[in-house]
Amino acid sequence: MATPLNRFFCFASKAPLLLYFTWYSVVAMAQPATTPDPTATTPDPTAPAEQPTPTPIPSERPVPDLEARTQQLIAEELSKEEVVWLEAGADKFPAVWKADTSGDPFGAILLIHGAGQTLDWPSSLHELRNSLTDFGWSTLSISLPQPVLPPAPPRPSAPPAENPAPTGSIATNDDDATTPELSPEISARLQAAVAYLNSRGQYNLAIAGEDVGALWATQYVARLARDFAGSKKNRPRGKVNAKMSRPVRALVLINARNSVPYQTGVPEKNLSDWFNDPGLPILDVYFGSHFLDEKEPAMRAKNARRKRLTDYVQLQLVDSPIHSSGGETQLSRRVRGFLNKHAKGVELEASR
């Protein structure tokens, strides 16, 4: 028994050594032999890392003209008899014309939609366009270029001061404020619309604007009155002894905004600062659904009293006409009654 046990313990003592050499030989066979290249250079750890070649950025695609595309689609949906395309310089835009259907015409009213609205937007002007033609008033509805959004402000490099000094770029008094004239694009569209109405024999005109469109309408009426006062050419002669005292007989403001949005740092006048004709009939209607209606209508009424406007009427309607069940709405009745009282025209012949 002694000999087998000695052999067993002898093998057991050598087994770990055999396993170690077996593992070492397997690992050595798995790794390929590499011979160092004497010409190879050792990289400098202090040298900057090689920058990858930048991938060329593809050229940007042109931004589509969404406004023009929207106008085209709306024009295709409306009746071909109602849509007319007007030209304002290089700009061509659609308008919606509806002639008087009563047989007893009084005049025409130009409807100017507000910011973000198309020429067939389902709003207050849409109701007027469809209802006033039954009571002697032809309508022409247009939309104007939208206000341009300002670029994002740069990120400040340092925290602002706790009490920054006031700058001279913000006006503190409406009387001292100045604002740029209407943009050339807006002026060209309004002139094209008025010229189209004149070509249809419409000279007894009223203008209605909604939202920011009311501000643009007020500025344009003030400009027309200024130009009209300095020129007496191309005025129509009437069948009766009628005299045109102003190019626009009445102005209707619906949910008017006193300033153009998105224009920060630009001193602006209040809308009512363009009430330069004390005898111009103005109907100022608002619904009180906008947070600015808490102060802006009161500001307009205050300026109207200060300027002693004899035919300025401001009223608040409880319900918006777009929630009505159809037919003539409360707004259209108010507007029609105001126009019939202050701007009901007489039949005129075009000048020869």
Disulfide bonds with the S-S distance in Angstrom:
none
